[in-house]
Amino acid sequence: MWKQELRALEEERRRVLERIMGLSSFEGFDAEKWEELKRLVYEPLPLSVDVIIDDTTLREGFQMAGLLNPRPEEYLRIAMMLREIGIERLEIMMYTKTDREAIKLMKNEGLTPLLAGWCRANRADIDMALELDLQQVGISHPVSYIHFSKWPDIPLEDLVNRVVDAVTYAREHGLRVFVHGEDSTRADWRFERIFINAVAEAGAEVYRICDTVGCGVSDPRAPLPRGIPEKIRRIKAETKIPYVEIHAHDDLGNAVENTMAAIKAADGLYDKVYVSTTFLGLGDRAGNAETEKIIMNCYMHYDVRKWNLKPLRELAVYIASALGYHLPINKAIVGDGVFAHESGIHLHGISKLPLTYEPFPPELVGQRRSIVIGRRSGKHGIKLKLEEILGRKVDENDPRLMNLVEMITNEFSARERRYPIGEQEFRLFAKRAGFEV
């Protein structure tokens, strides 16, 4: 029976592959063909909620232990590149001289509508935001009893009134207000519900669910306080706050998963949802959900095309350089090794159809494909590398190619070499094999 089924599928297989290969090319990137290919291979899921990236690299990201303190000009360049990507809100710090100098530079470049000052729940912080001519603030305050251990003698009513006063004061001075519920995923819902309604009545526009230690759960079945989808649903049903936001930490490695869970939970309940992320996932301890990963997940799975993807790699490299951050070679989307291929099986696959081992073209995010010649490279890889250097096709039966393959194979087997062959060294091998390089 199964043989008959396979014979029936044979024609379908050939038809699908012919269409896929007609839209894909190893030689270059065609944006229109890629979009058609993406819809064919990754049929998008529906998503009716507008995802607003609230990037907090300039606040949370810069708090990461061990990073260099950025200069005002570096603040500015990162902010401008985030704007180029299409980020709609940039959360910033205001407390140091460098912060304030950077804000002035950003204002001069027309970034003011995007900037949001991070504030504690007091009027002095809000006055600082007003002095800097900011138009919006985020007021941060704990909501879990665990975090209230800092103030054991202050009644709950006084803690709520503290935040309500700050929100009221900010609104009276014309500021848009987000309220951040620190440690929301360990908060008593009975208290948190009262807290959210109180700040909503005072004029807050958005409530941020802060998964402060990364213990939130993406499973729709998970109960409060850790169940993020359930929290989204309960906030909509039981509070008056207009919008919600998710700010997920990566202590358990689930920040991206939890952020995407919040987006999916908000779909059908809200017309827009805010997601607080940092580029490269920079942030306290294990960091946060990566801006670039949320963007690419929304683009690949839900066909959200509101962002400019091309600067992603460039911004990653710049941030790593400016902050003294080690960019992991295997960092998804923007790492050096994401489009690097060494093994013969992989190189054979991408030479026939890049989609075999590349989920999307490197050019899409400002990357480039890299062919690495190492111990696991075979004839296909060596031929591809040679063609890349020569800028032309090479006949598979060219005796010089055979000679080159033999020399490189011997280099690894006879000398027990452990590291790949670099670009210049490969050129020397090619010359010795008889190619004009």
Sequence and secondary structure as in RCSB ss.txt:
>XXXX:A:sequence
MWKQELRALEEERRRVLERIMGLSSFEGFDAEKWEELKRLVYEPLPLSVDVIIDDTTLREGFQMAGLLNPRPEEY
LRIAMMLREIGIERLEIMMYTKTDREAIKLMKNEGLTPLLAGWCRANRADIDMALELDLQQVGISHPVSYIHFSK
WPDIPLEDLVNRVVDAVTYAREHGLRVFVHGEDSTRADWRFERIFINAVAEAGAEVYRICDTVGCGVSDPRAPLP
RGIPEKIRRIKAETKIPYVEIHAHDDLGNAVENTMAAIKAADGLYDKVYVSTTFLGLGDRAGNAETEKIIMNCYM
HYDVRKWNLKPLRELAVYIASALGYHLPINKAIVGDGVFAHESGIHLHGISKLPLTYEPFPPELVGQRRSIVIGR
RSGKHGIKLKLEEILGRKVDENDPRLMNLVEMITNEFSARERRYPIGEQEFRLFAKRAGFEV
>XXXX:A:secstr
 HHHHHHHHHHHHHHHHHHHHHH  SS   HHHHHHHHHHHS      SEEEEEE TTTTGGGSTT     HHHH
HHHHHHHHHHT  EEEE  SSHHHHHHHHHHHHTT GGGEEEEEESSHHHHHHHHHTT SEEEEEEE STTGGGG
 TTS HHHHHHHHHHHHHHHHHTT EEEEEEETGGGS HHHHHHHHHHHHHHT  EEEEEETTS  B  TT  TT
TBHHHHHHHHHHH   SEEEEEEB TTS HHHHHHHHHHHHBTTBSEEEEEEBGGG SSTT B BHHHHHHHHHH
HH    S  TTHHHHHHHHHHHHT    TT TTTSTTTTEE SHHHHHHHHH GGGT SS GGGGT   EE BST
T  HHHHHHHHHHHHTS   TT HHHHHHHHHHHHHHHTT   S B HHHHHHHHHHHT   
